[in-house]
Amino acid sequence: MKCVTIIGAGLGGLVSGAMLAKSGFKVRVLEQHIIPGGYATSFKRRVRGLSRPAEFEVSLHLMGDLGEGGALREVFEELGLMDRVPFIRAESLYRTVLPGVDIRVDSLANYQHDLESRFPEEKQGLQTLFDLFIQLRTEIIQMMKKTNMGESNDLLQDGPGVFAYNHLSLQQVLDQYLSSPELKSIVAQQWQYYGLPPSQISVVYYAYAWTEYMLHGGYYPEGRSQQISNALVQIIREHGGEVLMRQHVTQIQVEQGSVTRVMTKKAEYESDLVISNADPIQTFGKFVGYELLPRRYVKKLNSLKPSLACVQAYLLLDVDFSTVFGEKDHEIFINEYFDLERAYEEVLEEKYDTTPFSITVYENLNSSYQASGKTTISLFMLSRYEAWSELNEQDYKEKKEAVTQSLLHRLERVYPGVSEHIEYVELSTPCTNHSYTSNNNGAIYGAQQSVDQCLHRRLKQTTPIDGLYLVGAWTQPGGGYSGVIWSGYNLAKQLMLRYKEVVTT
Ligand SMILES: Cc1cc2nc3c(=O)[nH]c(=O)nc-3n(C[C@H](O)[C@H](O)[C@H](O)COP(=O)(O)OP(=O)(O)OC[C@H]3O[C@@H](n4cnc5c(N)ncnc54)[C@H](O)[C@@H]3O)c2cc1C
């Protein structure tokens, strides 16, 4: 029986662990934090007047692809997650507010119809563009499935669309099919989720992520993202594996080119295989040492560009928000202007009063989310790590307060009177992301999904060290819930094929 040690209980690590434990590997997960999940966690705070602590979602807004026919749903079914985690389907995917435009998106058909009536001259272009997005998605899933079954895939034959478009940005493709700059910005609205503007983000990545929600709906777990992480831990334990908390890994021992053991501050664990869910800079820079790697690989690691980080304000209101403020949607993007490149520049320049932000109202997904008569809201905004990490303690504290006030002021502009109902507010920053997950630069999506860092140009799950593998946001296919789940699933499938363990369930 092969013994696998997994460093980090983020979703990438937990999914690979659950799959491998189910198929007969001996799995051990070592996590530095006190709870599993990495970013896929929740936290509790005591709020005056509440008998139970309020529980806040750390990260998840919605997951796509879990409706009937969704590829991720198949993965969840194979894992046994659909039986353990009740998911709520969101009525709408998001509402986007741009100058003079307010669009509610619930399904591809309705969205397309809405856009065609606003931009009738773009009907043909929209159809061709959306068909292309769907084609790219279909090809990627097919290629992943072929690889997971041990069949080689040929980009030219199996992914002609991916082959043709893998070197293009979203903007380049929008320019091919659409004319109106406003329409292009509307279609590219989800850039805020992925952290790169249309001129830089890979069109193949955008198409894949976009279609996840548009084709197979948006879902949220009844018990927050923590419920998914906890269920994965349970699966690992039920299949003889262990998930150990407060285990800060410091070293991976390599002998004659192969991994032999993993060291924490407290213990040493012998291991045939090691899967690292920690970011690759830490994995190779601290745990292994660059001197054991080929020069080309070190060059690749040194050139990795991390995604942006974020600030997020966690709010509890003493009011039923949808009744009092009439907001029925759960996800609202607020944009001050159409120019998304300018918006991105403003993120980099830290113009917190005007950069786009999103408002997530959790009770509009699940009416019994918190105590009755309360509303839980997150305000999310992209942000640079260096804008926070280089501050001294006092400046950091003051900046946190200033950014919190700026976000609350902007919320008040959208919903006048809301400030009077805020019972609790707390801001996380890129430094918070880093301190809880050790992700380089507090990155939320690992390496950014620019054209030069997507698809086959992204770090693979295999590494130059025999027996050492990577999962998570920095690796193929990418960050976000779905991406990291696929990374863990795909690696497990490949290891199962390679070691031909008997599937026990
Ligand atoms: C505020 C916010 C909102 C987001 N919203 C969404 C969203 O709506 N939809 C979406 O799809 N994605 C969203 N994301 C992104 C998504 O959460 C991440 O991309 C994804 O969860 C990363 O998973 P991962 O497998 O890479 O592991 P991570 O979550 O990065 O976890 C890595 C784990 O490794 C552990 N670790 C690191 N170093 C060590 C060590 N030395 N020893 C032991 N353990 C170690 C860490 O403690 C951590 O638990 C959001 C992220 C944030 C921060």
The ligand as an SDF file (V2000), in Angstrom:
LIG
                    3D

 53 58  0  0  0  0  0  0  0  0999 V2000
  -11.8670   36.3720   -0.1740 C   0  0  0  0  0  0  0  0  0  0  0  0
  -11.7960   35.2820   -1.2140 C   0  0  0  0  0  0  0  0  0  0  0  0
  -12.8940   35.0550   -2.0340 C   0  0  0  0  0  0  0  0  0  0  0  0
  -12.8600   34.0320   -2.9790 C   0  0  0  0  0  0  0  0  0  0  0  0
  -14.0020   33.7470   -3.6940 N   0  0  0  0  0  0  0  0  0  0  0  0
  -14.0210   32.6990   -4.5290 C   0  0  0  0  0  0  0  0  0  0  0  0
  -15.2330   32.3240   -5.1830 C   0  0  0  0  0  0  0  0  0  0  0  0
  -16.2960   32.8810   -4.9560 O   0  0  0  0  0  0  0  0  0  0  0  0
  -15.1990   31.2910   -6.0630 N   0  0  0  0  0  0  0  0  0  0  0  0
  -14.0410   30.6000   -6.3120 C   0  0  0  0  0  0  0  0  0  0  0  0
  -14.0620   29.6700   -7.1100 O   0  0  0  0  0  0  0  0  0  0  0  0
  -12.8810   30.9120   -5.6860 N   0  0  0  0  0  0  0  0  0  0  0  0
  -12.8460   31.9380   -4.8000 C   0  0  0  0  0  0  0  0  0  0  0  0
  -11.6760   32.2480   -4.1340 N   0  0  0  0  0  0  0  0  0  0  0  0
  -10.4490   31.5000   -4.4690 C   0  0  0  0  0  0  0  0  0  0  0  0
  -10.4050   30.1020   -3.8610 C   0  0  0  0  0  0  0  0  0  0  0  0
  -10.8430   30.1590   -2.5260 O   0  0  0  0  0  0  0  0  0  0  0  0
   -8.9670   29.5360   -3.9110 C   0  0  0  0  0  0  0  0  0  0  0  0
   -8.4300   29.6570   -5.2160 O   0  0  0  0  0  0  0  0  0  0  0  0
   -8.8980   28.0580   -3.5170 C   0  0  0  0  0  0  0  0  0  0  0  0
   -9.6940   27.7740   -2.3890 O   0  0  0  0  0  0  0  0  0  0  0  0
   -7.4330   27.6850   -3.2340 C   0  0  0  0  0  0  0  0  0  0  0  0
   -7.3360   26.3040   -2.9010 O   0  0  0  0  0  0  0  0  0  0  0  0
   -5.9480   25.5610   -2.7980 P   0  0  0  0  0  0  0  0  0  0  0  0
   -6.2010   24.1050   -2.9760 O   0  0  0  0  0  0  0  0  0  0  0  0
   -4.9590   26.1820   -3.7260 O   0  0  0  0  0  0  0  0  0  0  0  0
   -5.4800   25.7190   -1.2970 O   0  0  0  0  0  0  0  0  0  0  0  0
   -5.3950   26.9620   -0.2850 P   0  0  0  0  0  0  0  0  0  0  0  0
   -6.7770   27.3850    0.0500 O   0  0  0  0  0  0  0  0  0  0  0  0
   -4.4200   27.9610   -0.7470 O   0  0  0  0  0  0  0  0  0  0  0  0
   -4.8250   26.2110    0.9920 O   0  0  0  0  0  0  0  0  0  0  0  0
   -3.4810   25.8000    1.1230 C   0  0  0  0  0  0  0  0  0  0  0  0
   -3.3780   25.0790    2.4560 C   0  0  0  0  0  0  0  0  0  0  0  0
   -2.0230   24.6840    2.6660 O   0  0  0  0  0  0  0  0  0  0  0  0
   -1.6940   24.9540    4.0300 C   0  0  0  0  0  0  0  0  0  0  0  0
   -0.2550   25.1180    4.1650 N   0  0  0  0  0  0  0  0  0  0  0  0
    0.5270   26.0400    3.5600 C   0  0  0  0  0  0  0  0  0  0  0  0
    1.7960   25.9240    3.9700 N   0  0  0  0  0  0  0  0  0  0  0  0
    1.8150   24.9000    4.8670 C   0  0  0  0  0  0  0  0  0  0  0  0
    2.8500   24.3120    5.6510 C   0  0  0  0  0  0  0  0  0  0  0  0
    4.1080   24.7390    5.6090 N   0  0  0  0  0  0  0  0  0  0  0  0
    2.5210   23.2570    6.4560 N   0  0  0  0  0  0  0  0  0  0  0  0
    1.2490   22.7990    6.5150 C   0  0  0  0  0  0  0  0  0  0  0  0
    0.2450   23.3430    5.8080 N   0  0  0  0  0  0  0  0  0  0  0  0
    0.5260   24.3800    4.9870 C   0  0  0  0  0  0  0  0  0  0  0  0
   -2.4520   26.2290    4.3510 C   0  0  0  0  0  0  0  0  0  0  0  0
   -2.5990   26.4420    5.7340 O   0  0  0  0  0  0  0  0  0  0  0  0
   -3.7700   25.9800    3.6340 C   0  0  0  0  0  0  0  0  0  0  0  0
   -4.6910   25.3080    4.4410 O   0  0  0  0  0  0  0  0  0  0  0  0
  -11.6730   33.2530   -3.1590 C   0  0  0  0  0  0  0  0  0  0  0  0
  -10.5730   33.4810   -2.3310 C   0  0  0  0  0  0  0  0  0  0  0  0
  -10.6260   34.4730   -1.3580 C   0  0  0  0  0  0  0  0  0  0  0  0
   -9.4450   34.6820   -0.4460 C   0  0  0  0  0  0  0  0  0  0  0  0
  1  2  1  0
  2  3  1  0
  2 52  2  0
  3  4  2  0
  4  5  1  0
  4 50  1  0
  5  6  2  0
  6  7  1  0
  6 13  1  0
  7  8  2  0
  7  9  1  0
  9 10  1  0
 10 11  2  0
 10 12  1  0
 12 13  2  0
 13 14  1  0
 14 15  1  0
 14 50  1  0
 15 16  1  0
 16 17  1  0
 16 18  1  0
 18 19  1  0
 18 20  1  0
 20 21  1  0
 20 22  1  0
 22 23  1  0
 23 24  1  0
 24 25  2  0
 24 26  1  0
 24 27  1  0
 27 28  1  0
 28 29  2  0
 28 30  1  0
 28 31  1  0
 31 32  1  0
 32 33  1  0
 33 34  1  0
 33 48  1  0
 34 35  1  0
 35 36  1  0
 35 46  1  0
 36 37  1  0
 36 45  1  0
 37 38  2  0
 38 39  1  0
 39 40  1  0
 39 45  2  0
 40 41  1  0
 40 42  2  0
 42 43  1  0
 43 44  2  0
 44 45  1  0
 46 47  1  0
 46 48  1  0
 48 49  1  0
 50 51  2  0
 51 52  1  0
 52 53  1  0
M  END
$$$$
